[in-house]
């Protein structure tokens, strides 16, 4: 009798089906059977990108300059990076911005705000941050430390996961760039 009860329990367990996983995506019609998780990742990138953009603009407002665009914020921080002059092409390359006019316009707006300045040497124009630009980047850092960093523990495993994710996102960007080149040839 005990064997038949055990068998019934096994049969009952094997007939229980797991509920179908509902994917959290922005466009169900794009989900591929080859890698359905990619659509979930894409939706995560969409909402993370918008959240990051909101964060940057509000952090910059907290640092004292309102109405800067995400591109302008990225550009001023990159120009300030390592206190070295940068060429327009290098800024575009590092930030993965294809349209140089977008970055050129941002640089002109930042120059008008007194945050960056240009230095022409021959045909090349080099950009650097002014003292006001450096001070703004430092205030941004202080707001970031006060408002964003308390949400992180600083634990080794958390930092390792964030580093792994950063490397994965850089690798993934290469796949999307390759896909964009392929799509351009269609």
Backbone as CSV, one residue per row, in Angstrom:
resi,resn,N_x,N_y,N_z,CA_x,CA_y,CA_z,C_x,C_y,C_z
1,UNK,0.825,-1.188,0.000,0.000,0.000,0.000,0.871,1.256,0.000
2,UNK,1.979,1.223,0.756,2.868,2.375,0.788,3.458,2.644,-0.585
3,UNK,3.791,1.591,-1.346,4.337,1.766,-2.691,3.351,2.455,-3.612
4,UNK,2.084,2.089,-3.541,1.096,2.699,-4.434,0.884,4.175,-4.075
5,UNK,0.962,4.506,-2.787,0.841,5.914,-2.401,2.046,6.711,-2.901
6,UNK,3.230,6.114,-2.793,4.432,6.790,-3.298,4.350,6.981,-4.795
7,UNK,3.862,5.946,-5.503,3.721,6.049,-6.953,2.704,7.132,-7.322
8,UNK,1.599,7.200,-6.573,0.593,8.223,-6.839,1.169,9.627,-6.653
9,UNK,2.000,9.796,-5.616,2.613,11.097,-5.388,3.553,11.461,-6.536
10,UNK,4.312,10.449,-7.027,5.209,10.705,-8.146,4.428,11.076,-9.396
11,UNK,3.334,10.361,-9.644,2.515,10.650,-10.806,1.918,12.052,-10.673
12,UNK,1.429,12.360,-9.480,0.832,13.678,-9.264,1.859,14.780,-9.473
13,UNK,3.079,14.559,-9.007,4.121,15.573,-9.189,4.498,15.728,-10.655
14,UNK,4.540,14.631,-11.388,4.962,14.713,-12.782,3.889,15.341,-13.673
15,UNK,2.645,15.333,-13.248,1.588,15.935,-14.067,1.430,17.425,-13.796
16,UNK,2.083,17.921,-12.739,2.018,19.349,-12.450,2.919,20.064,-13.453
17,UNK,2.355,20.989,-14.176,3.146,21.722,-15.158,3.476,23.098,-14.601
18,UNK,4.639,23.522,-14.947,5.057,24.851,-14.527,4.292,25.876,-15.352
19,UNK,3.939,26.983,-14.736,3.267,28.015,-15.514,4.217,28.575,-16.571
20,UNK,3.658,28.958,-17.720,4.468,29.512,-18.796,5.093,30.826,-18.322
21,UNK,6.367,30.967,-18.613,7.076,32.171,-18.196,6.582,33.336,-19.038
22,UNK,6.154,34.365,-18.380,5.723,35.571,-19.071,6.924,36.506,-19.150
23,UNK,7.313,36.830,-20.349,8.467,37.698,-20.564,8.047,39.152,-20.384
24,UNK,8.898,39.917,-19.756,8.656,41.350,-19.598,9.426,42.036,-20.718
25,UNK,8.683,42.373,-21.774,9.284,42.954,-22.974,8.474,44.158,-23.425
26,UNK,9.064,44.958,-24.293,8.332,46.116,-24.820,7.637,45.792,-26.132
27,UNK,8.069,44.743,-26.808,7.490,44.381,-28.098,7.500,42.863,-28.256
28,UNK,6.410,42.222,-27.851,6.333,40.764,-27.860,6.575,40.179,-29.247
29,UNK,6.187,40.903,-30.287,6.353,40.395,-31.644,7.823,40.279,-32.057
30,UNK,8.728,40.854,-31.294,10.159,40.765,-31.606,10.870,39.630,-30.876
31,UNK,10.180,38.964,-29.964,10.805,37.904,-29.176,11.210,36.763,-30.102
32,UNK,12.473,36.382,-30.043,13.000,35.307,-30.874,13.102,34.023,-30.065
33,UNK,12.736,32.909,-30.682,12.873,31.615,-30.004,14.341,31.303,-29.739
34,UNK,15.227,31.843,-30.562,16.659,31.578,-30.418,17.185,32.119,-29.088
35,UNK,16.674,33.282,-28.669,17.121,33.880,-27.404,16.038,34.844,-26.906
36,UNK,14.976,34.301,-26.303,13.900,35.190,-25.828,14.368,36.154,-24.744
37,UNK,15.407,35.782,-24.036,15.933,36.647,-22.984,16.484,37.959,-23.538
38,UNK,16.891,37.951,-24.809,17.416,39.175,-25.403,16.358,40.278,-25.431
39,UNK,15.110,39.912,-25.704,14.039,40.917,-25.687,13.823,41.464,-24.283
40,UNK,13.973,40.599,-23.287,13.876,41.077,-21.903,15.025,42.031,-21.591
41,UNK,16.217,41.684,-22.055,17.369,42.552,-21.846,17.163,43.896,-22.549
42,UNK,16.653,43.852,-23.772,16.420,45.094,-24.507,15.434,45.993,-23.757
43,UNK,14.390,45.413,-23.209,13.445,46.222,-22.441,14.138,46.792,-21.203
44,UNK,14.968,45.979,-20.562,15.738,46.463,-19.419,16.656,47.606,-19.806
45,UNK,17.292,47.507,-20.992,18.161,48.585,-21.470,17.358,49.856,-21.735
46,UNK,16.162,49.704,-22.294,15.313,50.864,-22.582,14.987,51.607,-21.298
47,UNK,14.477,50.871,-20.318,14.057,51.565,-19.097,15.257,52.032,-18.288
48,UNK,16.363,51.270,-18.327,17.573,51.708,-17.624,18.152,52.954,-18.289
49,UNK,18.122,52.991,-19.616,18.636,54.150,-20.339,17.857,55.409,-19.984
50,UNK,16.545,55.297,-19.955,15.736,56.467,-19.609,15.932,56.862,-18.145
51,UNK,16.031,55.878,-17.266,16.265,56.183,-15.847,17.630,56.844,-15.669
52,UNK,18.640,56.350,-16.387,19.972,56.934,-16.297,19.965,58.364,-16.826
53,UNK,19.256,58.590,-17.924,19.157,59.944,-18.470,18.499,60.903,-17.495
54,UNK,17.394,60.458,-16.870,16.741,61.292,-15.854,17.688,61.567,-14.704
55,UNK,18.409,60.527,-14.292,19.364,60.685,-13.190,20.407,61.742,-13.538
56,UNK,21.007,61.632,-14.724,22.059,62.576,-15.102,21.560,64.014,-15.096
57,UNK,20.394,64.254,-15.702,19.904,65.631,-15.790,19.535,66.172,-14.412
58,UNK,18.978,65.336,-13.560,18.605,65.809,-12.220,19.822,65.955,-11.314
59,UNK,20.801,65.086,-11.500,22.042,65.228,-10.736,22.756,66.510,-11.149
60,UNK,22.780,66.795,-12.443,23.423,68.013,-12.922,22.669,69.244,-12.417
61,UNK,21.343,69.175,-12.382,20.563,70.289,-11.824,20.906,70.469,-10.351
62,UNK,21.059,69.347,-9.635,21.460,69.421,-8.231,22.853,69.990,-8.056
63,UNK,23.690,69.810,-9.085,25.049,70.358,-9.041,25.070,71.841,-9.410
64,UNK,23.929,72.346,-9.892,23.850,73.780,-10.125,23.551,74.233,-11.533
65,UNK,23.485,73.317,-12.516,23.191,73.729,-13.888,21.968,72.957,-14.383
66,UNK,20.884,73.711,-14.580,19.642,73.097,-15.061,19.614,73.124,-16.584
67,UNK,18.769,72.316,-17.126,18.484,72.297,-18.574,19.647,71.843,-19.442
68,UNK,20.568,71.068,-18.904,21.591,70.463,-19.754,21.030,69.158,-20.296
69,UNK,21.337,68.866,-21.548,20.895,67.607,-22.141,21.812,66.476,-21.679
70,UNK,21.351,65.258,-21.864,22.165,64.095,-21.515,23.488,64.124,-22.278
71,UNK,23.431,64.462,-23.553,24.650,64.512,-24.362,25.620,65.551,-23.823
72,UNK,25.125,66.720,-23.472,25.999,67.760,-22.925,26.655,67.298,-21.631
73,UNK,25.901,66.599,-20.808,26.453,66.090,-19.540,27.533,65.057,-19.810
74,UNK,27.263,64.127,-20.713,28.262,63.114,-21.060,29.519,63.769,-21.631
75,UNK,29.323,64.765,-22.477,30.464,65.430,-23.125,31.312,66.185,-22.106
76,UNK,30.684,66.960,-21.226,31.489,67.728,-20.258,32.281,66.783,-19.348
77,UNK,31.665,65.663,-18.951,32.398,64.718,-18.107,33.545,64.066,-18.870
78,UNK,33.303,63.737,-20.152,34.387,63.102,-20.893,35.518,64.083,-21.187
79,UNK,35.163,65.322,-21.522,36.210,66.320,-21.765,37.032,66.519,-20.488
80,UNK,36.386,66.454,-19.347,37.078,66.618,-18.060,37.902,65.381,-17.671
81,UNK,37.579,64.241,-18.255,38.205,62.954,-17.921,39.725,63.020,-18.049
82,UNK,40.395,62.705,-16.965,41.862,62.628,-16.884,42.580,63.940,-17.192
83,UNK,41.810,65.035,-17.186,42.395,66.365,-17.351,43.294,66.443,-18.593
84,UNK,42.818,65.837,-19.700,43.559,65.882,-20.961,42.680,66.486,-22.045
85,UNK,43.288,67.225,-22.959,42.546,67.778,-24.083,42.037,66.638,-24.975
86,UNK,40.861,66.888,-25.584,40.261,65.874,-26.447,39.852,66.501,-27.778
87,UNK,39.986,65.727,-28.854,39.514,66.137,-30.174,38.061,65.684,-30.324
88,UNK,37.321,66.379,-31.172,35.920,66.052,-31.422,35.767,64.585,-31.820
89,UNK,36.576,64.122,-32.741,36.470,62.737,-33.212,36.678,61.739,-32.068
90,UNK,37.609,62.055,-31.166,37.872,61.156,-30.041,36.713,61.138,-29.060
91,UNK,36.096,62.291,-28.837,34.937,62.365,-27.944,33.807,61.513,-28.520
92,UNK,33.544,61.682,-29.813,32.501,60.899,-30.479,32.805,59.402,-30.400
93,UNK,34.053,59.049,-30.637,34.451,57.638,-30.632,34.232,57.012,-29.263
94,UNK,34.715,57.649,-28.225,34.608,57.085,-26.882,33.151,56.982,-26.434
95,UNK,32.354,58.009,-26.741,30.954,58.003,-26.318,30.063,57.235,-27.296
96,UNK,30.638,56.729,-28.371,29.918,55.940,-29.374,28.772,56.750,-29.987
97,UNK,29.069,58.010,-30.291,28.087,58.887,-30.937,28.517,59.052,-32.382
98,UNK,27.661,58.600,-33.280,27.980,58.565,-34.700,27.968,59.953,-35.339
99,UNK,27.042,60.790,-34.934,26.851,62.096,-35.561,27.715,63.147,-34.869
100,UNK,28.786,63.564,-35.522,29.698,64.539,-34.924,29.017,65.884,-34.702
101,UNK,27.977,66.181,-35.484,27.273,67.459,-35.314,26.605,67.551,-33.947
102,UNK,26.131,66.418,-33.436,25.485,66.394,-32.112,26.489,66.796,-31.037
103,UNK,27.686,66.220,-31.112,28.720,66.525,-30.120,29.269,67.930,-30.341
104,UNK,29.424,68.335,-31.589,29.904,69.687,-31.877,28.940,70.733,-31.308
105,UNK,27.649,70.514,-31.469,26.645,71.433,-30.925,26.724,71.461,-29.397
106,UNK,26.882,70.281,-28.784,27.004,70.215,-27.323,28.234,70.984,-26.855
107,UNK,29.349,70.832,-27.553,30.569,71.546,-27.185,30.380,73.059,-27.282
108,UNK,29.685,73.518,-28.318,29.438,74.956,-28.457,28.568,75.469,-27.311
109,UNK,27.541,74.697,-26.941,26.694,75.109,-25.821,27.494,75.129,-24.515
110,UNK,28.342,74.128,-24.319,29.169,74.075,-23.109,30.170,75.231,-23.092
111,UNK,30.699,75.576,-24.254,31.621,76.718,-24.339,30.891,78.014,-23.997
112,UNK,29.659,78.159,-24.483,28.869,79.354,-24.167,28.549,79.456,-22.683
113,UNK,28.472,78.302,-22.011,28.248,78.290,-20.554,29.553,78.513,-19.781
114,UNK,30.668,78.552,-20.500,31.967,78.754,-19.856,32.510,77.498,-19.195
115,UNK,32.050,76.324,-19.643,32.466,75.068,-19.020,33.606,74.374,-19.761
116,UNK,33.712,74.617,-21.066,34.809,74.053,-21.862,35.378,75.162,-22.733
117,UNK,36.588,74.933,-23.213,37.182,75.868,-24.159,37.944,75.086,-25.208
118,UNK,38.106,75.736,-26.363,38.791,75.084,-27.474,40.164,75.707,-27.669
119,UNK,41.047,74.908,-28.208,42.400,75.350,-28.495,42.757,74.786,-29.872
120,UNK,42.898,75.674,-30.846,43.208,75.240,-32.207,44.721,75.126,-32.373
121,UNK,45.148,73.991,-32.899,46.553,73.763,-33.253,46.571,73.209,-34.673
122,UNK,46.917,74.080,-35.602,46.858,73.694,-37.013,45.407,73.479,-37.407
123,UNK,45.129,72.332,-37.984,43.758,72.023,-38.386,42.957,71.397,-37.261
124,UNK,43.624,70.972,-36.220,42.955,70.265,-35.115,42.459,71.234,-34.049
125,UNK,41.303,70.914,-33.491,40.752,71.663,-32.369,40.708,70.719,-31.177
126,UNK,41.285,71.169,-30.076,41.322,70.373,-28.848,40.427,71.050,-27.809
127,UNK,39.696,70.240,-27.069,38.759,70.729,-26.062,39.219,70.343,-24.674
128,UNK,39.033,71.254,-23.745,39.343,70.973,-22.337,38.317,71.690,-21.476
129,UNK,38.238,71.281,-20.222,37.306,71.948,-19.313,37.982,73.178,-18.705
130,UNK,37.177,74.174,-18.454,37.637,75.369,-17.748,37.608,75.057,-16.248
131,UNK,38.066,75.992,-15.439,37.965,75.807,-13.984,36.505,75.653,-13.580
132,UNK,35.612,76.416,-14.229,34.181,76.297,-13.929,33.655,74.914,-14.315
133,UNK,34.139,74.379,-15.432,33.738,73.034,-15.862,34.237,71.969,-14.902
134,UNK,35.478,72.123,-14.453,36.030,71.170,-13.489,35.271,71.230,-12.166
135,UNK,34.943,72.438,-11.728,34.191,72.603,-10.478,32.796,71.992,-10.603
136,UNK,32.172,72.164,-11.764,30.844,71.579,-11.981,30.919,70.056,-11.927
137,UNK,31.917,69.475,-12.567,32.073,68.012,-12.536,32.284,67.522,-11.097
138,UNK,32.997,68.286,-10.302,33.206,67.913,-8.898,31.901,68.017,-8.107
139,UNK,31.115,69.064,-8.354,29.816,69.185,-7.666,28.892,68.035,-8.070
140,UNK,28.919,67.659,-9.342,28.137,66.515,-9.826,28.549,65.259,-9.060
141,UNK,29.853,65.082,-8.921,30.363,63.920,-8.180,29.851,63.922,-6.744
142,UNK,29.839,65.083,-6.114,29.355,65.179,-4.727,27.866,64.838,-4.631
143,UNK,27.068,65.321,-5.581,25.640,64.982,-5.590,25.474,63.487,-5.831
144,UNK,26.283,62.936,-6.718,26.241,61.489,-7.011,26.556,60.677,-5.759
145,UNK,27.593,61.079,-5.062,27.967,60.376,-3.829,26.854,60.444,-2.789
146,UNK,26.226,61.612,-2.668,25.189,61.807,-1.648,23.873,61.121,-1.999
147,UNK,23.526,61.092,-3.279,22.189,60.622,-3.663,22.140,59.225,-4.258
148,UNK,23.172,58.820,-4.963,23.152,57.525,-5.649,23.907,56.443,-4.883
149,UNK,25.063,56.775,-4.365,25.934,55.765,-3.794,25.426,55.115,-2.509
150,UNK,24.584,55.775,-1.707,24.070,55.063,-0.521,23.298,53.786,-0.857
151,UNK,22.822,53.655,-2.091,22.109,52.449,-2.502,23.020,51.258,-2.771
152,UNK,24.312,51.461,-2.709,25.265,50.392,-2.976,26.023,50.059,-1.696
153,UNK,26.331,48.767,-1.527,26.993,48.334,-0.298,28.509,48.474,-0.377
154,UNK,29.059,48.374,-1.581,30.510,48.377,-1.731,31.113,47.007,-1.488
155,UNK,30.246,46.007,-1.314,30.727,44.647,-1.074,31.407,44.100,-2.326
156,UNK,32.418,43.283,-2.119,33.214,42.718,-3.208,32.331,42.004,-4.238
157,UNK,31.378,41.175,-3.804,30.562,40.425,-4.757,29.635,41.356,-5.551
158,UNK,29.110,42.385,-4.911,28.264,43.353,-5.629,29.102,44.088,-6.676
159,UNK,30.274,44.544,-6.291,31.153,45.251,-7.224,31.577,44.346,-8.374
160,UNK,31.818,43.078,-8.087,32.192,42.109,-9.131,31.058,41.938,-10.135
161,UNK,29.818,41.820,-9.648,28.666,41.670,-10.543,28.491,42.912,-11.416
162,UNK,28.673,44.073,-10.841,28.548,45.321,-11.611,29.640,45.383,-12.675
163,UNK,30.861,45.013,-12.326,31.958,44.990,-13.296,31.700,43.989,-14.415
164,UNK,31.180,42.806,-14.065,30.850,41.803,-15.080,29.767,42.329,-16.018
165,UNK,28.768,42.978,-15.453,27.687,43.542,-16.267,28.222,44.630,-17.195
166,UNK,29.116,45.470,-16.700,29.697,46.536,-17.530,30.447,45.933,-18.716
167,UNK,31.232,44.893,-18.474,31.964,44.243,-19.565,31.001,43.602,-20.557
168,UNK,29.941,42.978,-20.049,28.943,42.362,-20.920,28.254,43.416,-21.788
169,UNK,27.898,44.552,-21.219,27.233,45.604,-21.979,28.149,46.154,-23.076
170,UNK,29.444,46.293,-22.789,30.375,46.753,-23.823,30.469,45.732,-24.955
171,UNK,30.481,44.449,-24.612,30.512,43.391,-25.625,29.225,43.408,-26.440
172,UNK,28.102,43.543,-25.755,26.806,43.571,-26.422,26.700,44.768,-27.360
173,UNK,27.282,45.900,-26.976,27.229,47.075,-27.852,27.918,46.777,-29.176
174,UNK,28.966,45.989,-29.151,29.639,45.597,-30.389,28.734,44.762,-31.285
175,UNK,27.949,43.873,-30.687,27.016,43.072,-31.481,25.941,43.954,-32.109
176,UNK,25.437,44.923,-31.339,24.435,45.832,-31.893,25.037,46.723,-32.979
177,UNK,26.281,47.175,-32.798,26.944,47.963,-33.840,27.101,47.138,-35.118
178,UNK,27.494,45.883,-34.970,27.638,45.003,-36.138,26.287,44.788,-36.800
179,UNK,25.255,44.589,-35.991,23.909,44.433,-36.548,23.452,45.678,-37.276
180,UNK,23.800,46.858,-36.733,23.439,48.122,-37.381,24.130,48.240,-38.738
181,UNK,25.411,47.833,-38.812,26.116,47.883,-40.098,25.460,46.934,-41.101
182,UNK,25.095,45.737,-40.625,24.445,44.772,-41.515,23.095,45.291,-41.985
183,UNK,22.327,45.881,-41.086,21.007,46.412,-41.453,21.134,47.576,-42.433
184,UNK,22.213,48.333,-42.340,22.419,49.457,-43.268,22.659,48.993,-44.689
185,UNK,23.110,47.769,-44.851,23.413,47.260,-46.192,22.216,46.558,-46.824
186,UNK,21.118,46.479,-46.126,19.925,45.788,-46.676,19.196,46.728,-47.611
